Amino acid sequence: MKVLVLNYTHPEGYPPTFNAINNLSKHFDDVYVLSTDTLDTKWKYDNNVILNLLNAEKDRFKAIKKSKWVKLNSYLNYLKTLYKIIKKNKPEVILIYDNVPFLFYYLVSKLMVFTKKPIVWYHNHDIFPLSSYKKYSINWWGAICEQKCLNMATIFSLPANERKEYFPMNTFKGKYLFIPNYPSKYFHGKLSIEAKKIDNKINIIYPGSICEKHGFEEVISILNEKIEGKEIHLTLLGDINDVYKDKLLTIAKQHDTIKNLHFQSRVSYFDVPDVMKTQHIGWAVNKPLDVTYATGGTAANKIYEFLALGMPIILIDNEHYRQYLQGNNWAFFSDLTESSLIEQIQNIIKDYQILSNQARKAFEDNFTFETSFENAINLVKKEIKN
């Protein structure tokens, strides 16, 4: 059996796709992957994983500024390569991540004659309303295709059940699956987690794309506080545009906290655990400013990656995140006021070692990617036999 996985950007920057590829390789004879080469490949994949990585700009801010003709050529190259892979290898299953590859497959499928149509499995990772895209952009067309052509999929999956209302489920004729964005046993589960200890500094970290939706402005304002004589430090690990970085630095200067605010460039997904060794608290705040962040209780992979690394977390205090995470000793909720943040940090460091151990155990017992993905693979295998 053969499966083709479509993602537009490199899968190693996209944990749900990356985890799927490494699990699929245990169940299929060949796993073909088509994406763009936006990152250096670090992972040693199983021998039956065949990567097709198309040339692309690795700096995403530079990529955004590319001319429309350069972008168009990139899209055409993806389409041509997709057509060739399907024609040559005839995969039984095509797993598609997000709306741009979904649009590309729709276009290619109109040009092909299938002796037997493949099973199309569409997984939407992040949902954004059509109004959030520039009109006539590739994402705009992808969002339209996603709504109009969902029945092209035999299987449709989401990392958050709350997002079903944004899709035409009342007319969808295929099978729906819920696949939360949890970390994997094969990578995070094999990490040796050293006992963490807080000495004279409390280190808080956020890894990922750095933007206005995570409450950085609020936490920066308390970095000059000391809790039980310990300084508070915040590390932002990932890509950030210059305008937003200047804004955060201005806030830090106003509160005299600039020495406690640290920026670190993006590192490989596989190097993040090394950075985390010196960190204590995971900053898992997602302000509910759009659908993606308002429904991140099971979809925000960072929440659960912190647990896998033995880190208690701070979350936004609202009904949605409490629904999924309340009652866990390692989850702390804040309304982002100064008093609330200080109180939650105090609560974390009181019993830090116990909370750290409980976080890791929670991942091992309840929050592994494989738990839900195995159900999906079993469904796919049944569909192949039908």
PyMOL commands that set and color helices and strands:
alter all, ss='L'
color gray80, all
select helices_A, chain A and resi 11-13+15-24+60-64+68-89+99-109+130-132+138-148+150-152+161-166+188-190+212-214+216-220+242-254+258-260+272-276+291-294+301-308+319-325+338-350+352-366+369-385
alter helices_A, ss='H'
color red, helices_A
select strands_A, chain A and resi 2-6+30-36+49-54+93-97+119-123+155-158+175-178+201-207+226-227+230-237+261-264+281-283+313-316+331-334
alter strands_A, ss='S'
color yellow, strands_A
deselect
rebuild
show_as cartoon
